[in-house]
Amino acid sequence: MKEQGASFMCQTSQISIRKLILTHGRIRLELDAFWQGEDLQVMLYGGEPHIGAVALASPGSGALLIVLPGHREGPLAREMAESLAQALNCKVCVTCGIHYNEINQQEIGLVLGCADELCQKLIEGITKW
């Protein structure tokens, strides 16, 4: 998978922003993350960005999940929020919105693979901050 703008970090006394991007063919996912105090806010989007699902997790507990009708990002948002909360030992909110017209099964697999890779890169990047 092609990595673009792999990481960008801007730090001030109150906020740190991390931007990660992965592309594979027409599939391009972007992940933006920033700290809200001790908590982590993550936005994962691609194609036509929107809000389709929101997951909120804390270490040692399952995620709370809100999915808008007609959207399928719920499992992805939940998995990412739970993984990040466990790995980073903090509360995490993941907002997810991914839409590609006429997406096929292979491309759905690419979306899931890119999302997992972005999650792992975020964990690695944060633990190095």
N, C-alpha and C positions, 0 to 999 in steps of 0.2 A: 504494500500500500504506500502511496506517495504521501510523504509528510510535508506539509507546508506550514510555514510560520509556526514551527513546532512548539515554541514557547515564547511567551512575552510576559515579562513581569514588571509591574510598576508598583513601587511601594511608597506609601506615605506613612505618617504616624498612625493613621486610623484604618487603612485599607490596603490590601495586597490583591492584585488582579493577575490571574493566570489565564492565558488564551492558548488553546491547542486546536490544531486543525489536521484532519486526515482526509485524503481523497483517494478514490479508487474508481476510475471511469467517471460516470456521471454522479456517483455517490460522493458527497462531500459533507462531513460532519464537523461541526465546530463546538467546542466546549469552552465556556467562560466560567471561571470560579473566582470567588472573592470571599474574604473573611468578614463576618459580622460579629465582632467581638471574638469569642471563642468558637463560634459556629461557622459552618461553611455553606455558602450558597453556590449552587452549580446550575448552569443553563446549558442544555444539550439540544442542538438544533441542526437541521439540514433540509435541503430542498427549499420548500416554502415554509420558512420559520413561523411558528405559532405556539400557543400553549395547548397541549393536548392532555398532559398528565403532570401531576405534582406528587412527589413522594417525600415524606419527612421521616427520618430515622435517627435513633440514638444508639450508642453502643449497647449491645446485649438485648436489644428488643427489635421486633419486626417493624417494618415501615408502615406508616399511615399513608393511604393512597387515595387520591382524587383523580378520576378519569372522566373527561367530558364525553358525552354521548357521541358515538361514531369514531372514537379515537382508539388506537391500539398501542400507544406508547407506555401504558401502565406497567406491564411486567419489566420493561427496560428501566423505567424510572425507579421502580421499587428495588430492583437488583443493584443498580448503581448506588442508590442512597444507602442501602444496607451494607454494601461492600466498603464504601467510603467511611461510613460511621465506625465500622469495626476496625478497619485498617488505621484510621487516624484518631480514633478514640474521641470523637466529638459529635455533636449534633449536625446533621446534614439535611439540606433541602435541595432536591433535584427537580427542576422544571424542564420538561421535555416536549419538544414539538418537531416532528420530522414528517415531511410529506413529499413524496415523489409520485407524479402521475404515472399510472400504469406500471408500478413497481412489480417485478417478478420475484419468484422464490429465491433465486440466486442473489439478487440485489438485496433482499431482506436479510439474507445471510451475511452479506457484506456490511450492511448497516449494523447488525448485531456484533460482528467482529470488530468493526471500527470503534463502536461504542465501548466495547470491552478494552480495546487497546488504549483508547483515550483515558479511560478510568485508571488503568494501570500506570500510564504515564503521569497522570495527575498525582497519584499516590507517591510515585517515585520522586516527582518534582517537589512536592510538599515536604516530604521527609528530608530532602536536601536543603530546604530553605533555611 
